[in-house]
Amino acid sequence: MNIVLLGGFDEAVGFSLAGVKSHIIEDAKEGLKKLKECVNDDDIDLLFISEGLAHEMRQEILEYEHRDRPMIIEIPGRVRLEKDDPIKELVRKAIGINIER
């Protein structure tokens, strides 16, 4: 399984230490370019995107959501931007159950 991360420096360093191919993204324009590359790469199975970057590219991410590969998962960054938990939302979409704390 090939896993890739798009995110800031902190996320990229952490994921790289775990052996995940990581791309440090400076802005939304660069993120959109790399997102398109990753989505069109049949070798990538799982794509992590930091929450801050995903927030800036929300519309484009939604356009790719229907695809089987890669599965796109938002991960929390250093600063929480959204009140909704992206993992909770992923579970809700996958199995139709809302998880409450």
Residue, then its C-alpha position, 0 to 999 in steps of 0.5 A: m500500500n502506497i501512502v502519501l502526505l500533503g501538508g506542512f513542515d511539521e506533518a511532513v517530518g512526522f510522517s516521513l519518520a514513519g516511512v510515508k512519502s511526504h510533500i511539504i506544501e507552501d500554499a493552496k496553488e502548490g497543493l492543488k497541483k500536487l493533489k491532482e498529481c496524486v489523484n491521477d497516480d494509480d500507485i497511491d492508495l491512501l492520501f493524507i492531507s493536513e486539515g489546514l491545507a484541505h480547508e483551502m482546497r475543499q471544493e477540489i477534494l470534494e470533486y475527487e471524493h467519489r473515486d475509489r483510489p486514493m482514499i483521501i483522509e484529512i488529518p488534524g494540524r497544529v491548529r484545529l480549524e474546523k469543529d468537525d472531526p474529519i475521521k468522525e466524518l469519514v466513519r459516518k460516510a463509510i458506515g452511516i453511523n454518527i459517532e458521539r463523544 
